[in-house]
């Protein structure tokens, strides 16, 4: 056989071999895709590469300017100030705005068919591509977004994850779920159990309060969302539920961010996840929801192959602890003292215990499973030997007092037999102990034995007057009230997580969230400081107390420091009181009925929980149809046949106090600015999209403003909030 013939005969053999190899490769890729429940679709590759760079290449002092739809288009990387630097938020917002403005101008110049005049403009042309039309350039000019780098934060999260990751993986295996779901907290919180969003999502899994309460204990004393292990059980149950409904992990993971009902609608509209990613849009399905699964894929890749990106890391060792169940209510500081454990150690092992328990304002609840160091001690035996007086049969009572004109902090403290320093600490008062008319003060209680049924007791005060906004709303029927609250139960029958949350450290994209069951109460008068007249250069200082061993003297500041505090430090939202007491209590057919006005963040589910009744009972009493909405400043009747008026009011106060305390523990208020209302504005979109602030916070800086009837040219006071270091 000659050479030419041989070559000719080998050609079909080589073709068959190449075809078989290709078929085998396709089969291998297909098999891998089927074995991996978290597929990387081709349409996601650019997004996953982008988020991998965000997690591993750029730090939090860098901002990546990019197109928010096509993440392969990155215009520039700008320098930012470190988030811990005072004033960095304001400066970084300015730098971001200027960078966006510059590239927006370039794109709009190119849209006018003007040729690139420098290298920067030519780079933009190269990024967009040679076939771009003027309308393409104009579209891109409206699509610029800035994402802050996360390399340092992701690295810190990897180190923190060492304490929990293996136990969390085991939890997911127990629920018959893919263990790689344990990497999702890298997207949500960087494994920081103290993480708290502006809108109230807490813990490493960032559960909102309504969703968390479906699986966990969430209240004023204990918030199990902050316990990495307990909340991981809740996350496993929620993700399992999502997958059961959607039968697709990319959709189930996206539903963790966007909500199960939202993803069911998307699935009905588009069918597959790839189609949803490419073409589905809605008012709520925006950048964060569209990118959530891509972020998870990137986080999983980096976490599983961390050495490629970070080298060796000093992971925190797995937590080793024992759990004991408390048979009664107990004062944490005293329990730690008697068990000879550092209070700091107990707090570190029990992140679910909130500040009121840590400071002794509240007891550890009965039945709480307390984590203690795993050492040679027999904690169960030691607990049995502790003093009988340590454990109580009821929770420590809470008391509240509504400030009246003429009151001073010293007088309030003396009247209730508490130390002034305790009153100041319990209410976050300033160094002058300034209080305001209509402010609600928490009255701390000494550690005393508590007997009885465990009712929470509120200080009796005169019934407050009806909020003046009711008349204003009634006088303007042509303007319907801003309806921002559902009458549905706080705990729906099917798990429904928070809608889309903003990606970590995004600047300054809009927040798109499903409207939680919220409402705003009618405004009251602006707070008036309660003080005696001082010289012009002196701050409002409460008068010194009369001689009393139970009350400590107040500390006055010199005029310069007082002026500095008054001018430079914005007022704390805690000083702006809202009316959380019943306006009146009536007898109705032999039962007591309380009259209140709806306040921020409240739902019929909350009222039902605090009153110990069903939401249907409240609907029937108020003539509300199922699914009807409660609105701004609405007056409601609450049945009080199961709880005392004081019990309901105290639970209501603690709910709002929890919101304020948790927020101020994570964020600082740098200043207060003004915003002029524009035509078409409403308080919901302003809160979520324009200001990116919780509604209750805006409410507390704008007492006297009727949010039902915002008018063009009207001014709002808006706090500028930054993450605390």
C-alpha positions in Angstrom: 0.0 0.0 0.0 1.5 3.4 -1.0 1.6 6.4 1.4 -1.2 8.4 -0.4 -3.7 5.5 -0.1 -2.9 5.0 3.5 -3.5 8.6 4.3 -6.8 8.5 2.4 -8.0 5.6 4.3 -7.1 7.1 7.6 -9.1 10.2 7.1 -12.6 8.7 7.9 -11.1 6.9 10.9 -9.8 10.2 12.3 -13.1 11.8 11.6 -15.0 9.1 13.5 -12.5 9.3 16.4 -12.8 13.1 16.6 -16.6 12.7 16.6 -16.5 10.1 19.3 -14.3 12.3 21.5 -16.6 15.2 21.0 -19.6 13.1 21.9 -17.8 11.8 25.0 -16.9 15.3 26.0 -20.5 16.5 25.6 -21.7 13.5 27.6 -19.2 14.2 30.3 -20.2 17.8 30.6 -23.9 16.8 30.6 -23.3 14.2 33.3 -21.4 16.7 35.4 -24.3 19.2 34.9 -26.8 16.6 36.0 -24.7 15.7 39.0 -24.2 19.3 40.0 -27.5 20.7 41.3 -26.1 24.2 40.7 -25.4 24.5 37.0 -23.3 27.3 35.5 -25.3 28.1 32.4 -23.4 29.9 29.5 -25.6 33.0 29.9 -24.3 33.3 33.5 -20.6 33.1 32.8 -19.9 36.8 32.5 -21.9 37.5 35.7 -20.2 34.8 37.7 -16.8 36.0 36.5 -17.7 39.6 37.5 -18.7 38.5 41.1 -15.6 36.3 41.4 -13.6 39.4 40.7 -15.6 41.5 43.2 -15.0 38.8 45.9 -11.3 38.3 45.1 -9.8 41.2 43.2 -11.3 44.4 44.4 -11.3 45.6 48.1 -13.9 47.8 49.8 -11.9 50.9 49.0 -12.5 50.3 45.3 -15.6 50.9 43.2 -16.2 49.0 40.0 -18.1 51.1 37.4 -20.0 48.7 35.2 -23.1 48.2 33.1 -25.8 46.7 35.3 -27.2 44.4 32.6 -24.1 43.2 30.8 -21.5 42.7 33.6 -18.8 42.0 31.1 -18.7 45.8 30.5 -16.5 47.4 33.2 -15.7 51.0 32.5 -13.4 51.8 35.3 -12.3 51.1 38.9 -12.4 54.2 41.1 -10.7 54.7 44.5 -12.9 55.1 47.5 -12.3 55.9 51.1 -12.4 53.0 53.5 -15.9 52.6 55.0 -14.6 53.0 58.6 -13.3 56.5 57.9 -15.7 59.1 59.3 -17.5 60.9 56.5 -16.5 58.2 53.9 -20.1 57.5 52.9 -20.7 61.1 51.8 -17.3 61.4 50.1 -17.7 58.0 48.3 -21.2 58.9 47.1 -19.7 62.1 45.6 -16.9 60.2 43.9 -19.3 57.7 42.5 -21.7 60.3 41.2 -18.9 62.2 39.5 -17.5 59.0 37.9 -20.9 58.0 36.6 -21.5 61.5 35.3 -18.2 61.4 33.4 -18.9 58.1 31.7 -22.5 59.0 31.1 -21.3 62.1 29.2 -18.9 60.0 27.1 -21.7 57.5 26.1 -24.1 60.3 25.2 -21.4 62.0 23.1 -20.9 58.8 21.2 -24.7 58.5 20.8 -24.5 61.7 18.9 -22.0 60.0 16.5 -19.1 62.1 17.6 -15.8 60.2 17.2 -13.8 59.3 20.3 -11.4 62.2 21.2 -9.0 60.3 23.6 -8.0 56.9 24.8 -10.7 56.8 27.5 -13.4 57.4 24.9 -11.9 54.9 22.6 -11.9 52.3 25.4 -15.6 52.8 25.8 -16.1 52.2 22.0 -14.1 49.0 22.2 -16.1 47.8 25.2 -19.5 48.4 23.6 -18.4 46.9 20.3 -18.1 48.1 16.7 -21.7 47.5 15.8 -23.2 49.8 18.5 -25.9 52.2 17.3 -26.6 55.6 18.8 -29.6 54.2 20.6 -27.3 51.5 22.1 -24.9 54.2 23.5 -27.9 56.1 24.9 -29.2 52.9 26.5 -25.8 52.2 28.1 -25.6 55.8 29.4 -28.7 55.1 31.6 -27.4 51.7 32.8 -24.2 52.6 34.7 -23.8 51.1 38.2 -21.1 51.0 40.8 -20.3 47.9 42.9 -17.9 48.2 45.9 -15.2 45.5 46.0 -15.5 42.8 48.6 -12.1 41.1 48.7 -11.2 42.0 52.3 -14.7 41.3 53.5 -14.9 37.9 51.7 -11.6 36.9 53.2 -12.7 37.9 56.7 -15.9 35.9 56.1 -13.9 32.8 55.1 -12.0 33.1 58.3 -15.2 33.5 60.4 -16.8 30.6 58.6 -14.4 28.1 60.1 -16.3 28.3 63.3 -19.5 27.0 61.7 -19.1 25.8 58.2 -18.8 22.0 58.9 -21.7 22.0 61.3 -23.8 23.9 58.8 -22.9 21.4 56.0 -24.0 18.6 58.3 -27.3 20.4 59.0 -28.0 20.6 55.3 -27.1 16.9 54.8 -29.6 16.1 57.6 -32.3 17.8 55.7 -31.3 15.9 52.6 -30.1 19.1 50.8 -26.9 19.8 48.9 -24.2 20.7 51.4 -22.8 23.5 49.2 -25.8 25.6 50.2 -23.7 26.2 53.3 -21.8 28.8 51.2 -24.8 31.0 50.8 -24.0 33.2 53.9 -20.9 34.4 52.1 -23.4 36.3 49.8 -25.7 37.3 52.5 -23.5 38.4 55.4 -19.9 37.3 55.0 -20.7 34.9 57.9 -21.1 37.8 60.3 -23.7 36.9 62.9 -24.0 40.5 63.9 -24.9 41.6 60.3 -28.0 43.8 60.3 -29.5 45.5 57.2 -31.2 48.9 57.2 -34.5 47.1 56.7 -34.2 44.7 59.6 -32.6 41.5 58.1 -30.4 39.9 60.7 -27.8 37.2 61.2 -25.7 35.2 58.8 -28.8 34.2 56.8 -30.3 37.7 56.8 -33.8 36.7 57.8 -36.3 39.5 58.1 -38.4 39.5 61.2 -41.6 38.1 59.6 -39.8 35.3 57.8 -37.6 34.5 60.8 -40.6 34.2 63.1 -41.9 31.3 61.0 -39.0 29.2 62.2 -37.3 30.9 65.1 -37.9 32.8 68.3 -37.6 36.5 67.5 -38.4 39.0 70.3 -37.1 41.6 72.6 -35.2 39.2 74.8 -34.0 36.6 72.3 -33.4 36.8 68.5 -32.5 33.4 67.2 -31.8 34.9 63.7 -28.4 35.9 65.1 -27.5 32.3 66.2 -25.6 30.8 63.2 -26.6 27.2 64.0 -30.3 27.8 64.9 -30.7 30.0 61.9 -29.1 27.5 59.6 -31.8 25.0 60.5 -34.3 27.6 59.6 -32.5 28.4 56.3 -32.5 24.7 55.5 -36.2 24.4 56.0 -36.9 27.5 53.9 -34.6 26.4 51.0 -36.2 22.9 51.1 -39.6 24.5 50.9 -38.5 26.7 47.9 -37.1 23.7 46.1 -40.2 21.6 46.7 -42.3 24.4 45.1 -40.0 25.2 42.2 -38.2 21.9 41.5 -35.1 23.8 40.4 -32.1 25.0 42.5 -31.3 28.1 40.6 -34.9 29.3 41.1 -35.0 28.1 44.7 -31.9 30.0 45.6 -33.2 33.1 43.8 -36.5 32.7 45.7 -34.5 33.0 48.9 -33.8 36.6 47.9 -36.9 37.4 45.7 -39.6 35.4 47.5 -41.3 32.2 46.5 -44.4 33.8 45.1 -42.3 36.1 43.0 -40.3 33.2 41.5 -43.5 31.2 40.9 -44.8 34.2 38.8 -41.4 34.3 37.0 -41.5 30.6 36.3 -45.0 30.8 34.9 -44.0 33.7 32.7 -40.7 32.3 31.3 -40.5 28.6 32.2 -36.8 28.1 32.7 -34.2 29.8 34.9 -32.1 30.8 31.8 -35.1 32.4 30.2 -35.9 34.2 33.5 -32.3 35.5 33.7 -32.3 36.7 30.1 -35.7 38.3 29.7 -37.8 38.4 32.8 -38.2 41.8 34.5 -40.7 43.1 37.0 -40.9 46.0 39.4 -39.3 43.8 42.0 -37.2 41.5 39.9 -34.3 43.8 39.3 -30.5 43.7 39.6 -30.2 42.0 43.0 -32.7 39.2 42.3 -31.3 38.6 38.8 -27.7 38.3 40.1 -28.4 36.4 43.3 -27.7 32.9 41.9 -24.7 34.2 40.0 -23.3 35.6 43.3 -23.9 32.2 45.0 -22.0 30.4 42.2 -19.1 32.8 42.5 -19.0 32.6 46.3 -19.1 28.8 46.2 -16.2 28.7 43.7 -14.1 31.1 45.8 -14.9 29.4 49.1 -14.2 25.9 47.8 -10.9 27.0 46.1 -9.9 29.7 48.5 -6.2 28.9 48.3 -6.1 29.9 44.6 -7.4 33.4 45.6 -6.1 34.0 49.1 -3.5 31.4 49.9 -3.6 29.7 53.3 -6.0 31.3 55.8 -6.2 31.2 59.7 -9.7 29.8 59.9 -11.5 30.2 63.3 -11.7 26.9 65.0 -15.1 25.1 65.2 -17.1 26.2 68.2 -17.1 23.6 71.0 -19.8 24.1 73.5 -22.4 22.3 75.7 -26.0 23.2 75.8 -28.2 23.3 78.9 -31.9 24.1 79.1 -32.9 26.7 81.7 -35.8 25.6 83.9 -36.8 29.2 84.8 -36.1 32.8 84.0 -32.6 33.9 85.0 -30.6 37.1 85.2 -27.6 36.6 82.9 -25.0 38.6 84.7 -25.8 36.8 88.0 -26.0 33.4 86.3 -22.5 34.0 84.8 -21.2 35.1 88.2 -22.5 32.1 90.1 -21.3 29.7 87.4 -17.9 31.4 87.4 -17.9 32.2 83.7 -16.9 35.4 82.1 -20.0 37.3 80.9 -18.2 38.0 77.6 -17.8 34.3 77.1 -21.5 33.6 77.6 -22.4 36.4 75.2 -20.0 35.1 72.6 -21.5 31.6 72.8 -25.1 32.9 72.8 -25.4 35.5 70.1 -29.2 35.1 70.1 -29.4 36.9 73.5 -30.2 40.6 72.9 -28.9 43.6 74.8 -31.8 43.8 77.3 -30.8 40.3 78.6 -27.1 41.0 78.5 -27.5 44.2 80.6 -29.9 42.6 83.0 -33.0 44.6 81.9 -34.6 41.3 81.0 -34.2 37.7 82.1 -33.0 34.9 79.9 -36.3 33.2 79.0 -37.3 29.9 80.6 -36.6 27.0 78.3 -33.8 28.7 76.5 -31.0 26.4 75.5 -27.9 28.1 76.8 -24.5 27.4 75.2 -21.7 27.0 77.7 -18.0 26.3 77.2 -17.2 22.6 76.5 -14.8 21.8 79.4 -14.6 19.3 82.2 -17.3 20.9 84.2 -20.7 19.2 84.5 -23.0 22.2 83.8 -26.2 20.3 84.5 -25.0 19.4 87.9 -23.7 22.9 88.6 -27.0 24.4 87.5 -28.8 22.2 90.0 -26.6 23.5 92.8 -27.1 27.2 92.1 -29.0 29.5 94.5 -32.8 28.9 94.4 -33.3 32.7 94.2 -31.5 32.8 90.8 -34.4 31.3 88.8 -37.6 33.2 88.6 -41.0 32.0 87.6 -41.8 35.0 85.3 -40.1 37.5 83.0 -38.8 40.8 84.5 -41.4 43.5 84.0 -41.1 46.4 81.7 -42.3 49.9 82.4 -42.8 52.9 80.2 -43.5 56.6 80.9 -44.7 59.2 78.5 -43.0 62.6 79.1 -45.2 65.5 80.0 -44.4 69.2 79.8 -42.3 70.2 82.8 -40.7 66.8 83.4 -36.9 66.4 83.7 -34.9 63.2 83.5 -33.9 63.7 87.2 -37.5 64.1 88.3 -38.7 61.0 86.3 -35.9 58.9 87.8 -36.6 60.0 91.3 -40.3 59.5 90.8 -39.8 55.9 89.8 -37.0 55.1 92.3 -34.3 54.5 89.8 -30.8 55.9 89.3 -30.5 58.7 86.7 -27.6 56.9 85.1 -29.7 53.8 84.5 -32.5 55.9 83.0 -30.0 57.6 80.7 -28.5 54.2 79.6 -31.9 52.6 79.1 -33.0 55.4 76.7 -29.8 56.4 75.0 -30.1 59.9 76.3 -27.4 62.4 75.6 -24.9 63.5 78.2 -27.2 66.3 79.3 -30.1 63.8 79.8 -32.3 65.8 77.6 -35.9 64.5 77.3 -38.8 65.7 75.1 -42.5 66.2 75.5 -44.4 63.1 74.4 -41.2 61.0 74.4 -41.7 57.5 75.7 -39.0 56.5 78.3 -38.1 53.0 79.3 -38.1 52.9 83.1 -35.4 50.3 84.2 -36.1 48.0 87.0 -33.8 46.8 89.7 -33.1 43.1 89.9 -36.0 42.0 92.1 -37.8 38.7 92.6 -40.8 38.5 90.3 -43.8 36.5 91.3 -47.2 36.0 89.7 -48.5 35.4 86.2 -45.7 37.1 84.4 -47.7 40.1 83.1 -45.7 42.9 81.7 -46.5 46.2 83.5 -46.5 49.6 82.0 -46.5 52.9 83.9 -50.0 54.4 83.9 -50.2 57.7 82.0 -53.2 59.8 81.0 -54.7 58.7 77.7 -53.0 60.6 74.9 -55.0 62.8 72.5 -55.9 61.6 69.1 -53.4 62.3 66.4 -54.3 65.6 64.6 -53.7 64.1 61.2 -57.0 62.2 61.3 -58.9 65.4 60.7 -56.5 66.4 57.9 -57.1 63.1 56.2 -60.8 63.3 56.6 -60.8 66.8 55.2 -59.1 65.7 52.0 -61.1 62.7 50.7 -60.0 63.3 47.2 -56.5 62.1 48.2 -56.7 58.4 49.1 -54.4 57.4 52.1 -51.1 55.9 51.3 -51.8 52.2 51.8 -48.6 50.5 52.7 -49.8 47.8 55.1 -51.5 44.4 54.6 -54.1 43.1 57.0 -52.7 39.6 56.5 -51.3 37.6 59.4 -47.7 38.4 60.3 -47.0 34.7 59.8 -48.4 33.5 56.5 -49.1 29.8 56.1 -46.5 29.4 53.4 -42.9 30.7 54.0 -42.3 33.9 52.1 -38.9 35.4 52.5 -38.0 39.0 52.0 -38.1 40.3 48.5 -35.1 41.4 46.7 -32.3 42.7 49.0 -29.6 45.0 47.8 -26.2 43.2 47.1 -23.5 43.9 49.6 -22.1 47.5 49.7 -23.8 48.5 46.4 -23.4 52.2 45.5 -26.0 53.6 45.1 -28.4 51.3 43.3 -32.1 51.3 44.2 -33.4 48.9 46.7 -36.2 46.8 45.3 -38.2 45.0 48.0 -41.6 43.5 48.3 -43.7 45.8 50.5 -43.7 44.2 54.0 -46.8 44.6 56.1 -46.1 48.2 57.2 -48.1 51.3 57.9 -47.3 54.8 59.2 -49.1 56.4 62.0 -50.5 59.9 61.7 -47.9 62.5 62.7 -47.9 64.2 66.0 -46.4 67.5 67.1 -42.7 68.0 66.7 -40.8 67.0 69.9 -40.1 69.8 72.4 -37.1 69.5 74.6 -38.1 69.5 78.3 -35.7 71.7 80.0 -35.3 74.9 82.1 -34.2 78.1 80.4 -30.4 78.4 80.1 -28.0 81.0 78.9 -27.7 81.2 75.1 -24.4 79.4 75.0 -25.6 76.5 77.1 -27.3 73.3 75.9 -30.7 72.1 77.1 -29.7 70.5 80.5 -32.2 68.9 82.8 -32.4 70.5 86.3 -30.3 68.7 89.0 -32.2 66.2 91.2 -33.3 66.8 94.7 -31.3 65.1 97.3 -31.9 61.4 97.0 -29.5 58.5 97.5 -31.1 56.6 94.6 -30.4 59.4 92.0 -27.0 60.4 90.8 -26.2 64.0 89.9 -26.3 65.1 86.3 -23.1 66.1 84.4 -23.2 69.4 82.7 -21.1 70.4 79.7 -19.4 73.7 79.1 -20.9 76.0 76.5 -18.4 75.1 73.7 -18.9 71.3 74.0 -22.6 71.8 74.3 -22.8 73.9 71.1 -20.6 71.3 69.3 -22.8 68.5 70.2 -26.0 70.4 69.4 -24.7 71.6 66.0 -22.6 68.6 64.8 -24.4 65.6 66.2 -27.7 64.8 64.7 -30.6 64.0 67.1 -31.0 60.3 67.9 -34.2 58.8 66.6 -34.9 57.5 70.0 -35.7 61.0 71.3 -38.5 61.4 68.8 -41.5 59.8 70.5 -44.4 58.1 68.8 -47.7 57.4 70.4 -47.8 53.7 71.3 -50.4 53.9 74.0 -54.1 53.3 73.4 -56.1 56.5 72.8 -59.0 55.1 74.7 -60.3 51.9 76.2 -64.1 51.2 75.9 -66.5 48.6 77.2 -68.2 46.8 74.3 -70.7 44.0 75.0 -69.1 43.2 78.3 -65.5 43.2 76.9 -62.8 45.8 76.8 -61.8 47.3 73.4 -58.8 49.5 73.0 -58.5 52.2 70.3 -55.1 52.8 68.7 -53.7 54.3 65.5 -51.5 52.2 63.2 -47.8 52.9 63.6 -44.8 52.1 61.4 -44.0 48.5 60.7 -47.2 47.1 62.4 -49.6 44.6 61.0 -52.8 43.0 62.1 -50.7 40.0 62.8 -48.7 42.0 65.3 -51.9 43.2 67.0 -53.3 39.7 67.1 -50.1 38.4 68.6 -49.9 41.1 71.3 -53.6 40.7 72.1 -53.6 36.9 72.1 -56.4 36.7 69.5 -56.8 35.8 65.8 -56.4 38.4 63.1 -60.0 37.5 62.0 -61.2 38.8 65.4 -59.6 42.2 64.7 -61.0 42.2 61.1 -64.5 41.4 62.3 -64.3 44.0 65.1 -63.2 46.7 62.5 -65.3 45.6 59.5 -62.2 44.8 57.5 -62.5 42.3 54.7 -60.0 39.5 54.3 -57.1 40.9 52.3 -58.1 44.5 53.0 -55.4 47.1 53.7 -54.8 49.1 56.8 -53.5 52.6 56.0 -51.7 55.6 57.2 -52.8 56.7 60.7 -55.9 54.4 60.6 -57.8 54.1 63.9 -58.4 50.4 64.9 -60.2 48.7 67.7 -58.3 45.9 69.5 -60.1 43.3 71.6 -58.6 43.2 75.1 -60.5 40.3 76.6 -57.4 38.1 76.7 -54.7 40.6 77.9 -54.6 43.7 80.0 -54.2 47.0 78.3 -50.7 47.4 79.9 -49.6 44.1 78.6 -50.5 45.0 75.0 -48.9 48.4 75.3 -45.7 47.0 76.7 -45.4 44.4 74.0 -46.0 47.1 71.4 -43.3 49.3 73.0 -40.8 46.5 73.1 -41.4 45.7 69.4 -40.6 49.3 68.4 -37.7 49.6 70.8 -36.2 46.5 69.3 -36.2 48.1 65.9 -34.5 51.2 67.1 -31.9 49.4 69.3 -30.9 46.9 66.6 -30.6 49.7 64.0 -28.5 51.9 66.2 -26.2 49.0 67.1 -25.3 48.6 63.4 -25.6 52.1 61.9 -24.6 55.7 62.8 -26.4 58.8 61.8 -23.8 61.3 60.5 -26.1 64.2 59.7 -29.6 65.3 58.7 -30.3 66.7 55.3 -33.4 68.2 53.6 -35.3 66.7 50.7 -37.9 68.6 48.6 -40.9 66.6 47.6 -41.4 66.3 43.9 -44.6 65.6 41.9 -45.3 61.8 42.0 -43.3 61.1 45.2 -44.8 58.8 47.8 -43.4 57.8 51.1 -43.0 54.2 50.2 -40.8 54.7 47.1 -38.9 57.5 48.8 -38.1 55.2 51.7 -37.1 52.1 49.7 -35.6 53.6 46.6 -34.6 57.3 47.1 -33.4 57.3 50.7 -32.8 53.6 51.2 -33.9 54.0 54.8 -36.5 52.2 56.9 -39.8 54.0 57.1 -39.9 54.2 60.9 -36.6 56.2 60.8 -37.9 58.7 58.3 -41.1 58.9 60.4 -39.2 59.8 63.5 -37.4 62.7 61.9 -40.6 64.1 60.4 -43.2 64.3 63.2 -45.8 66.8 62.1 -45.7 65.6 58.5 -48.8 63.9 57.1 -47.3 61.2 54.9 -50.8 60.6 53.4 -50.7 64.0 51.7 -47.1 64.8 50.6 -47.2 67.9 48.5 -44.7 69.2 45.9 -42.1 71.6 47.4 -42.7 70.2 50.9 -39.5 69.6 52.9 -38.6 66.3 54.6 -35.7 65.8 57.0 -33.7 62.8 56.0 -30.9 61.3 58.2 -27.7 60.3 56.4 -26.8 56.8 57.7 -23.5 55.0 57.6 -22.5 51.5 58.7 -20.9 51.5 62.1 -17.3 50.3 62.2 
